[in-house]
Amino acid sequence: MSTYSVASTNFRRFWAGQTLSQFGTRIGTLGLSVTAVELLDANTRQVGVLAAASTVCYLLIGLPAGAWVDRLLKRKTMMWAALTRCVTILAVPLLWLTGHLRIEVLYVVAVLVGVVSVFFDVAYQSYVPVLVPEEDIGAANARLEATAQVSTLGGPALAGLLMRVVSAPVVMLVDAFTYLVSFLSLSVTKDAEQRPAPAAGSERRLLTDVGEGLRFVRDQPVIRRLAVSMGVSNFFATVVSTLVPVLVMRTIGFDSFMLGLVMTCGAAGGVLGALLAPKARQRFSAGAVMSCGLLTAAFFTVANPVAAVVAPHGKILAGAVLLLGEFGMTVGALLFNVTQVSLRQTLCPKNLLGRMNASIRFVVWGSMPLAALVAGWLGSAIGVTATLWVGVVGSVATVLPILTIDRVMTSGLGPAEARKPKAVR
């Protein structure tokens, strides 16, 4: 199968469209949260339910989605998912303008966007090895992650600023527009992928395909450890992120602009983390880079409850703590994420990429709706600050499954290229 290098116009076309799509996604995420908290006066439990609605689809349809994606052309799957997200998001400003917007509508929108995002994300993570040659996979992932973060640098802050002039639902028009651009960029991207031929004798059964993906993740020792680590990490990260809007806008008393500024500062940290990851892999092992990233993220997560503690003594100090914490946390998260994504794509056969990614997301993202509900329940029961401390303690445990991952790779269970630092162009 012919592929296009990361220097090709074809890759840059795909890269630009998905960067802008990430920009809009961050605006839409902020817009839904602000709409719920400010316009619909959602309580802590309702904020938790909204966050759960956005991710529950990974738990419900994540596994069969992987099998379907492996049977379909990945670019076409992403195109229709992008267009569907565009249309669905448009419902929020339209219903707000007609006076029919309710918290239940936000739940439905979150679920529908979540459903198509499952297909888009599984296809997206499986598409890079189709689009570029194997030696460019690390570079492609680093560029996609870095520019996704760059594109969000001004997004949340701009969204917060716009919300001072127009309402949050109207700002979500920008999100819809970026999904349309994503659709158009994919429509002009070229690849040589062909739909897989059906199994000899008869069509493969869906459960058989799903089972293959799950068994691969279970039996591949490196990917199994990554799945466990990411599952724990996302659970506690979701506990924290679900309550950040409540922390910033209610507990401390900032407005939506400050919430956007905090998210923008996190995006700046993400840029640094994504740029550092390929350079770190040239000097250190994959396990060392990923462990360092997770521990860095856990350390800076402490900033959220600390900001709540220092807020009574000065909101400026609390704001500075929040900004520093979000920056450092995202540096660590991207160091880990760029490295683990490239490692998984290298270890997995191309015909299993969709099912492998879907199985991982079933474990990783499937924990997120439960975490969001736990965050809402604990936030009401013991308070926002105490719940954030629970998230901090749990985030430290995320590094445990990968502490010995280098030893596993050097034992001959992983490919040679995964067992040593690999130069990324």
Secondary structure, DSSP 8 states (H G I E B T S, - for coil): -----TTSHHHHHHHHHHHHHHHHHHHHHHHHHHIIIIIS---HHHHHHHHHHHHHHHHHHHHHHHHHHHHS-HHHHHHHHHHHHHHHHHHHHHHHHTT---HHHHHHHHHHHHHHHHHHHHHHHHHHHHHS-GGGHHHHHHHHHHHHHHHHHSHHHHHHHHTTTS-HHHHHHHHHHHHHHHHHHHHT-----------SSS---HHHHHHHHHHHHHH-HHHHHHHHHHHHHHHHHHHHHHHHHHIIIIII---HHHHHHHHHHHHHHHHHHHHHHHHHHHHS-HHHHHHHHHHHHHHHHTHHHHHHHHGGG-HHHHHHHHHHHHHHHHHHHHHHHHHHHHHHHHHS-GGGHHHHHHHHHHHHTTHHHHHHHHHHHHHHHT-HHHHHHHHHHHHHGGGGGGTTHHHHIIIIIS-HHHHS-----
